[in-house]
Structure formats: C-alpha cells, structure tokens
C-alpha cells in the first residue's frame, strides 16, 4: 500500500473528497456535483465555448479581477481607518512604511479599472451575440444589476483615500444625485449621512464599499454563473451569423 | 499541448512581474544608508563595545511618535541616524549630529523633527520627506528661514535665540501689517498712524504731493509705505484731506500760536539739545530714527501748528509716543523759532506750505479713494473683523501649488519666493492689487518671510504653545497713571512685556531696585547710568511734585516680591565682612567694567554711588544671578555663594561714605556709542 493509497483510505479524506481518482466521466461529474462552489458550473461544456473568440473570456477576466479585488481589499482593510484624521495618512503609510504597500494599493486600483472595463466589454459582447434573448433574459437583467454594483463599488472606493480628488469627486457626484426629481435631496442626505461630505460620508462609503456592495456582488455573481448553466451554457456568436461568415 | 506551454510561460512571466515589488522593497535607499551608518559608526566608535552597538543595529525604519503633538510621526531618523549621537559630530550627511540649540538634543523626543523643520515626517525616502518635488504637500523649511520653526510654538514677539524671527515680528508690527491683515494674536491691533484732522493747517499742497508720491523720499524714518498713487489719485486725495474739518479747539490753538511773537532761536537750539529730542527723532539722519526726521521740519509743518503740537501733542495725536514735556510757552516758542531758522528745506519752493483751495467734487472722489485704497485702515482705525486685506491665517503652510503667481513667471514656485516677492513688489502679480510697497532691505525681507512662515495652518496644541503671560494694568490708574501717560514712559521703557525698546532699563521691578530719593532727583535731571551709553533719557522737566508721586508709586508697584528689603537682616552692613567683600571685588575683576572712586572700566555703571542709588536687597540678588531679570545683562554670573554675595553687597553699601564723584565728569566716552 503506497502512502497515497493510505491517505485516500483514511476516514478524514473520504469524508471530504467522496469520489475516486480515476479519470472517469463519473468522477469528473462528481467533482462538480459535490462541490458547493463548482456546482454552479455545468459538468460538461462544449469545446468550442472554450475558444478565445467564442467569448473573448470577458466574463472570466471580470471574475478574476473581482477575486483580486477581494483579496487585496481585505489586505488594505488591515491598514485603513475610515476616519478623517487617519484616512489620508493611511494612504501615506501604505506608501512609506507598509511592505509592498504601494503595490497592494496599485493592484487594487488597477484591478478595479480592469473590472469596470471588462464588465462593459462583456456586456457589449453579450449584446452583439444576442445572448440577452430568451431563455437568457433573466440573466441579462442580473448582469445589468451586477454592472451597476460594479460602478457603485468603484464610486464608493473613490472617496476612501480622502484626498482632494476624492472629496470633490464625491461632492460633485452626490450633487448630481440631488438633481433627481422628488427624491434627490433625500438620496443625497442618505448617501452622505448629512448635508456635506464629512466623516459620516466617509464612514457610509466605507461600509458600502467593504460590506454591503461586495456581499451583494458575490451573491449575484453566484446567481449569474449558475444561471449560465441553467440557460444552456455560454452563448457565443449566433449560428445564423456563423452561417453568413 | 501548446496551450499548456503558453499557460506555464505566462504564469512564469506573471511571477516575475510580481517579484518586482518585493525586490524594490528590499532595495529601498534607507537600507543601504543604514548599512553605511554601521560602517561609519564602527570607524568612529571610541571602544570595541561602542562599535558592537553600531554593528548590531537592526536595519529598520526609525521614528519619533508624538501623539500629543497633532499625532506627529517623524521618520527622519531613519536616514539621519546620528542626530543625537555625539560621536557623529562632523560626520558626513545624513549622519551628522544636529548642531546644538536650546531644544537639541534634549527635546528631539518631545518635538520630533518636522515641528521645527517642516517636511513630510511620515516619508521614508528623501524626495518625499524633504518635499523637493514641485507638488510636495509639505516642503521642508529652507535653512535661511529656519527660525520660522521656532515661531510655530513661540507666540511672543521677541523669541530668545531667534533674532530673525523676532526682528520680522517686530517689523510687521511696526509696519502696521496687521492694520489691514487679520492674524491670530493681533485681532485687536490698532495702527498708530496720526489722525489727519489738522493736516490742512499743518502743511501745504506741495508738501502733501511729495509725501503721497513717496513718503520715504521725504522722510527716511517714515513708516508709511508707498501706495504708488497716480497724479490724479494724489490730487483727489489732497482735496479730500484739505476738506476735512479741523476740530475747533485745535484750530483755535494753532491760530493763537501762529500769532505769537517770534522766540529766541539760540535758546531754542540749546533747549532742543538739552531735551534730548534725538533720542527718538533724527536731525539730518543723526538720532534714533523711531520718530520723524526734523531736519526740514519747518518746511513740513506751519509754525502755529508746530508750537501748538509740541505744547500738547496728545490733543493732536492721542496714540503718539511723544511725551508732553513740561515746557513753558516761551520754551516752545524758542524751539520752534530755531526750527524756523535752521531746520528748513532751503531748496523747497516758497509755496510748499501753501494750503490747497478745496474743490468739493475732487474731495468727494478723494474720500472714496481714501476708503478703496485702504488709507483708512491705518489713519482712522478699523473695527474688529473688518480688516482690509486678506487673512494671514495659515499663510506659513500654504501649498506652493495653490499660490497665485499671476504675472510673475520669473519666480521659483516656492512659498518663500512668493512671500518675498509679495512684500518686495506686491503689485507685480496682477494689476489692481492694493498692497502698498514697503522699502524693506534684504535682511528685513528675510525676517518678515520668516515671521510669515511661522504662521501655521494647524496651530500646535496648547501644551506645546509658549504664549507670553498677558499682564494687565501695567500703568496704574489715577494721578500717577496720568503722569506716566503724559510723559509716555512706555514709549521707551518696558514694563513687563509691554513698552518700547529704546531704553535699556525696564521698569518692571524698578521699585525693588532704586532708592526713592535718588529716583526723585534722577527724574528731575536724568543722566546716563552707564558711562558708555549716550544720554538718552529726555529731560522732561518733570516737577518735584510729579517726580515724588512717580517715585512713590514705583516703590509701591514695580516690586519684585523675591527681593529682600534688608539682606543684612537688621544688622548694619559693616557687620558683614565688607573687607572680604572688597577682596572679592578684586578677585572677580569687577573693576574692569565698573568705576569706584576714580578707577575702573566704563562698561558697567559706576558703583561709588551704590548706596545712594540701589537698594541692598536688589544688589544682593543681582550678584547671585546678574541675568535674573534680564537675559542680556553682560555682567558674568560667577555663581557666587550667598555669603560672598552678601559680603560684596556690604562692601558696595559701605562705599557711600566716600565723596561721590560726579558721574558726568567720569565719562568722557559717553557721547559716542548710540545710533
């Protein structure tokens, strides 16, 4: 009995991984079925859907940048205080004292740019491939909500460095919200926790950026990917188009 | 298979890219500097043990953290490793020991570095820490303005060991900057420029034109800046000033004085010299220079006005520093007669004192200009909260990127250069600016820029602030106060922190210092105490009665409670080993500065008259610590024991039996010295 066999026979291993190691179709299916995270994905996909030109991997890029953002965001939270005297200073500390702090912050920032950019392109791709049509109409709406969440995350993160750019960016943005008919004033007050961009606004934006919006985003991403499977996998270029080519 | 290879390669490429950051982190310049410091330290270490300390230093960021001082974190010592290390004197930068000052090395942990030097304390690389880039948030203070750092905590006008800052602050007060500009601590500032009500009876249109076009050209002592008025501006302002009504009482006094017969010019000249007018004024540039030049006074003011003014300056100009001398009517007539004879601008046109015929339309325009040009700020006073110019709050920490350089594309983009240009040529930035031009020289400009850079955006916490104690009621109310106000003691003497700087003798503890009877005589006929100093105390012609009242009050009020009335504790001074005192007088070399009898130096006051002039308790305390009351007293502190001080006091007090040598005769060098 090899060591590998012995490990695979322990009850601990068998309680965690319940399928065999043989590369059979059954085992491959079980890998997906038995995993909470993987089972949002179909067990089998067509090979052509993996081709780059099929989807340009835009959804995947968006998802990857989301994962990078969560990881770097959590690390950044260790160094950041959402308070007026500390917030900007913490940016400086990242730059001057924290090991690889500038890299961490820049990674977060550039991933955020990439996420917004690729989410947009993803939506365009879906639109031009007519993938919004039934049966995918529900997932299209989920996607639109995800795009909104992405933009809101981007915007709430903008205030957190608490520099002049952040302050005025949010001043202008919330003043635009104020122009909405009837509810404008209330929306602005609700967002800022007051009538001016102050420490209340900083705290609200921090909570939105680090708790409310990411949780909503992750839940909807799960729904989004799960719906891809339920709706028959990713749709690439429509068949009629392919015929005409 | 190719796809897998591609995947492997791209992953490798990503790893390499990711490794950039840790590599950069490991190669940060401070690490190399700290390794270098080990080498320098070991080379300079005096012993093997000291070298061990250097070689075992960890490579790490160093910082001074001061939560109480606006949560300051200064990491300057990450590179400046030898700041408090005595072994690093004259070591190469950045390791050199900080030059010794009042606060270094002892207060480095209390203040950090950026509290005085500015710069970005959080930074750990040179460019960011020193703020050398154009958009740096907090650039370091240039060394030539370093005393601005002192002023961030020290609020007093005069700060010890910071001569440039003190000079700048004094100059700002003297130049009436705070008449137009609001600044913390100067909210109640009132300019002391003369009121202009009697101008139309004082001078003529031509003199006024000359004055308004450039005051400094007319009188080098002028404090009024050049407003760069155009010919039209001067015309309308003149019409306005000549149209202002003269208060009837003053008008009457000037008219009566003008009609008086001429005085005795020769006697006037003597009186002028005896009264020591040039202790404040100048004549042909000779004199103190804190009051107007009198060399051409008769071409500046009419005879009637001059006579009426010298008789009662306070009726004309309540804020004036000039005392009201107890001259007789004839005295003043004689002095002004001398002015009319000698102190004239003989090149001036005959009509220099001819008044202007007022045109009402011009006068109305002039009134508007008087307000819009800001003349009123000094000449009529302003109410609190209505300063004419911009607020100076936080000016010392303005970001260079936020400054308006306007047309001055020639200037370096730094705050110091901007401030310097603002006070040299304020109107060169844009047209329509209102700040007048002051004729400051380079040293004065540097002093003012230093004082401005000392005005912080975020004031230091109260625990770090050194604010001079405000002393109330420096001058007593009632008749004594009236006498002191009349003779303007505070124009020259300091009492507490208030008062002028012309006299070297503060009156704060005068009552503990001098004897009553001596003071009465001195006030009647003042002389200079130290032979080397020119006689400056004006002969104010104080009456015996007034002198008595003043001396009584001074003995009562201006007293240092820690000075004993009788250091000899009721026994006669001669019981205290005066002979030993005399020996001490020789041992300490007192005679090199002081005269006793006929021998000694001229630097300090003669001591023959000690018993008559000084109280023994004061002498005793002074000998224990000559700098007790004034830091700039030159008498060395010998750290005398109480017994020795008492013996020396006893010796000086028993000298009085010897006949006093008239001081005037003992001082050949005294006429020199003063400015």
Contacts between the chains, C-beta under 8 A, distances in Angstrom:
chain1	res1	chain2	res2	distance
A	85	B	71	6.9
A	89	B	122	7.0
A	92	B	120	7.6
A	92	B	122	4.7
A	92	B	123	7.5
A	93	B	122	6.5
A	95	B	123	8.0
A	95	B	128	7.8
A	96	B	75	7.1
A	96	B	122	5.3
A	96	B	123	5.2
A	96	B	124	4.6
A	96	B	125	7.5
A	96	B	128	7.2
A	97	B	61	6.1
A	97	B	75	7.7
A	97	B	122	7.6
A	97	B	124	6.5
A	99	B	22	7.8
A	99	B	25	5.5
A	100	B	21	4.7
A	100	B	22	6.2
A	100	B	25	5.6
A	102	B	21	7.6
A	103	B	20	7.9
A	103	B	21	3.6
